[in-house]
Amino acid sequence: MYLNQRFRKALLEYSACIRITDPQRPLFVSQKGGHFSANTMCQLFLDIYKAVGLKDASSHSGRRTYITRLANKGVGVRLLAELAGHSHISTTQRYIDVNSEQLSEAVELL
């Protein structure tokens, strides 16, 4: 798994704060003491998005933002597909949002 240095540092600080010594232990423990299922995490993010007023956000909003921001910084679609865990770049391309500002900036490159 690829994580940037800032995020690695934050995870280390968090794990030290909650005293994680076993690398197999979940970072976020469920009420039952184990890890969250993928479905439960999706629901948790939906609840968080709603709580902060993001009405149209979904469980994929974070992935979409992640992929779009990297694409906007010039990261190629093959690398994006690998980072996202997609088998086909066509799947990754559907995640990349395009807006009018980006289109205007693109034609100014000529």
C-alpha positions as a Markdown table, in Angstrom:
| # | Residue | x | y | z |
|---|---|---|---|---|
| 1 | Met | 0.0 | 0.0 | 0.0 |
| 2 | Tyr | 1.3 | 3.4 | -0.9 |
| 3 | Leu | 0.8 | 6.2 | 1.5 |
| 4 | Asn | 2.3 | 9.7 | 1.5 |
| 5 | Gln | 4.7 | 10.7 | 4.3 |
| 6 | Arg | 2.3 | 13.1 | 5.9 |
| 7 | Phe | -0.3 | 10.4 | 6.2 |
| 8 | Arg | 2.3 | 7.8 | 7.5 |
| 9 | Lys | 3.3 | 10.3 | 10.2 |
| 10 | Ala | -0.3 | 10.8 | 11.2 |
| 11 | Leu | -0.9 | 7.1 | 11.4 |
| 12 | Leu | 2.1 | 6.6 | 13.5 |
| 13 | Glu | 1.1 | 9.3 | 15.9 |
| 14 | Tyr | -2.4 | 7.9 | 16.1 |
| 15 | Ser | -1.2 | 4.3 | 16.7 |
| 16 | Ala | 1.1 | 5.6 | 19.4 |
| 17 | Cys | -1.7 | 7.5 | 21.0 |
| 18 | Ile | -3.9 | 4.4 | 21.3 |
| 19 | Arg | -0.9 | 2.2 | 22.1 |
| 20 | Ile | -1.0 | -0.2 | 19.1 |
| 21 | Thr | 1.8 | -2.7 | 19.4 |
| 22 | Asp | 0.3 | -5.5 | 17.3 |
| 23 | Pro | 0.5 | -4.7 | 13.6 |
| 24 | Gln | -2.5 | -7.0 | 12.9 |
| 25 | Arg | -4.8 | -5.0 | 15.3 |
| 26 | Pro | -7.3 | -2.8 | 13.6 |
| 27 | Leu | -6.7 | 1.0 | 13.8 |
| 28 | Phe | -10.4 | 1.6 | 14.4 |
| 29 | Val | -12.0 | -1.0 | 16.6 |
| 30 | Ser | -15.7 | -1.8 | 16.2 |
| 31 | Gln | -18.1 | -2.2 | 19.2 |
| 32 | Lys | -17.4 | -5.9 | 19.1 |
| 33 | Gly | -13.6 | -5.3 | 19.4 |
| 34 | Gly | -12.8 | -6.3 | 15.8 |
| 35 | His | -12.4 | -4.5 | 12.6 |
| 36 | Phe | -15.2 | -2.8 | 10.6 |
| 37 | Ser | -16.6 | -4.5 | 7.5 |
| 38 | Ala | -16.4 | -2.7 | 4.2 |
| 39 | Asn | -20.1 | -2.2 | 4.3 |
| 40 | Thr | -20.0 | -0.7 | 7.8 |
| 41 | Met | -17.2 | 1.7 | 6.8 |
| 42 | Cys | -19.3 | 2.8 | 3.8 |
| 43 | Gln | -22.2 | 3.5 | 6.0 |
| 44 | Leu | -20.0 | 5.3 | 8.5 |
| 45 | Phe | -18.7 | 7.6 | 5.8 |
| 46 | Leu | -22.3 | 8.3 | 4.6 |
| 47 | Asp | -23.2 | 9.3 | 8.2 |
| 48 | Ile | -20.2 | 11.6 | 8.4 |
| 49 | Tyr | -20.9 | 13.2 | 5.1 |
| 50 | Lys | -24.5 | 13.9 | 6.1 |
| 51 | Ala | -23.5 | 15.2 | 9.5 |
| 52 | Val | -21.3 | 17.8 | 7.9 |
| 53 | Gly | -23.8 | 18.8 | 5.3 |
| 54 | Leu | -22.5 | 17.0 | 2.2 |
| 55 | Lys | -25.8 | 16.0 | 0.7 |
| 56 | Asp | -24.7 | 14.3 | -2.5 |
| 57 | Ala | -21.5 | 12.6 | -1.1 |
| 58 | Ser | -21.3 | 8.8 | -1.4 |
| 59 | Ser | -19.0 | 6.1 | -0.2 |
| 60 | His | -17.0 | 6.6 | -3.4 |
| 61 | Ser | -16.7 | 10.4 | -3.1 |
| 62 | Gly | -13.3 | 10.1 | -1.3 |
| 63 | Arg | -12.0 | 7.7 | -4.0 |
| 64 | Arg | -13.3 | 10.0 | -6.8 |
| 65 | Thr | -11.6 | 13.1 | -5.1 |
| 66 | Tyr | -8.4 | 11.2 | -4.6 |
| 67 | Ile | -8.2 | 10.1 | -8.2 |
| 68 | Thr | -9.3 | 13.4 | -9.7 |
| 69 | Arg | -6.8 | 15.4 | -7.6 |
| 70 | Leu | -3.9 | 13.2 | -8.7 |
| 71 | Ala | -5.1 | 13.4 | -12.3 |
| 72 | Asn | -5.2 | 17.2 | -12.0 |
| 73 | Lys | -1.5 | 17.1 | -10.9 |
| 74 | Gly | -0.5 | 15.2 | -14.0 |
| 75 | Val | -0.4 | 11.6 | -12.7 |
| 76 | Gly | -1.1 | 9.2 | -15.6 |
| 77 | Val | -4.2 | 7.1 | -15.8 |
| 78 | Arg | -2.1 | 3.8 | -15.6 |
| 79 | Leu | -0.6 | 4.9 | -12.3 |
| 80 | Leu | -4.0 | 6.0 | -11.1 |
| 81 | Ala | -5.6 | 2.7 | -12.0 |
| 82 | Glu | -2.9 | 0.9 | -10.0 |
| 83 | Leu | -3.3 | 3.1 | -7.0 |
| 84 | Ala | -7.1 | 2.7 | -7.1 |
| 85 | Gly | -6.8 | -1.1 | -7.6 |
| 86 | His | -8.7 | -1.0 | -10.9 |
| 87 | Ser | -8.0 | -3.7 | -13.5 |
| 88 | His | -9.0 | -1.5 | -16.4 |
| 89 | Ile | -8.1 | 2.1 | -17.0 |
| 90 | Ser | -11.6 | 2.7 | -18.3 |
| 91 | Thr | -12.9 | 2.2 | -14.8 |
| 92 | Thr | -10.4 | 4.7 | -13.5 |
| 93 | Gln | -11.3 | 7.2 | -16.2 |
| 94 | Arg | -14.9 | 7.2 | -15.0 |
| 95 | Tyr | -13.7 | 8.4 | -11.6 |
| 96 | Ile | -12.0 | 11.5 | -13.0 |
| 97 | Asp | -14.2 | 14.5 | -12.7 |
| 98 | Val | -13.8 | 17.3 | -15.3 |
| 99 | Asn | -15.1 | 20.9 | -14.9 |
| 100 | Ser | -15.1 | 24.0 | -17.1 |
| 101 | Glu | -12.1 | 25.5 | -15.3 |
| 102 | Gln | -10.0 | 22.5 | -16.2 |
| 103 | Leu | -11.2 | 22.7 | -19.8 |
| 104 | Ser | -10.3 | 26.4 | -20.0 |
| 105 | Glu | -6.8 | 25.7 | -18.5 |
| 106 | Ala | -6.2 | 22.8 | -20.9 |
| 107 | Val | -6.8 | 24.9 | -24.1 |
| 108 | Glu | -4.5 | 27.6 | -22.7 |
| 109 | Leu | -1.6 | 25.1 | -22.8 |
| 110 | Leu | -1.6 | 25.6 | -26.7 |
